[in-house]
């Protein structure tokens, strides 16, 4: 890698500026006097660059009664630093916008789910454990709740400041888990997105 390439990586247009600073770092002993110091510097820069993930926003899901039709249409992307995502499998993720307040006392990584928050959903988790927060498809409608498996039924629970009854699902009902909510991205304060 040459000085121009290093300059492009750090937004400095003049290669002589890069050369000057590398020589200064060598002179004071902060860089080794090796020929491949440029390659090592390039590798170091690549490791420090933050990757921005583009997570598709596939729509919205009710946090109360399931009334929003589950249409997986890529509406936009949530651009977020990879360092802010707790999943090691970003290709299995999508985002939904929460609708309703039936999970405003939930706790996902220390955050509740409020209306218009973004939810990061891991689609690789189709068989969640009790007390996981899941995106369910109930009769074609998307819903977010805390799941409990009981003998002969699935119970989807709210955790809210409002009194919202649970949803009970029979094993033969039209129901599937679309993924587990792994993270909440709070809506920005001070205006619309």
Buried (B, 14 or more C-beta within 10 A) or exposed (E): BEBEEBBBBEEBEEBEEBBEBBEEBBEEEEBEEEEEBBEEBBEEBEEEEEEEBEBBBBBBBBBBBBEBEBEEEEBEEBEBEEEEBEBEEBEBBBBBBBBBBBBBEBEBEEEBBBBBBBBBBBBEBEEBEEEBBBBBBBEEBBBBBBBBEEEEEBBBBBBBEEEBEEBEBEEEEEBEBBBBBBBBBEBEEEEEE
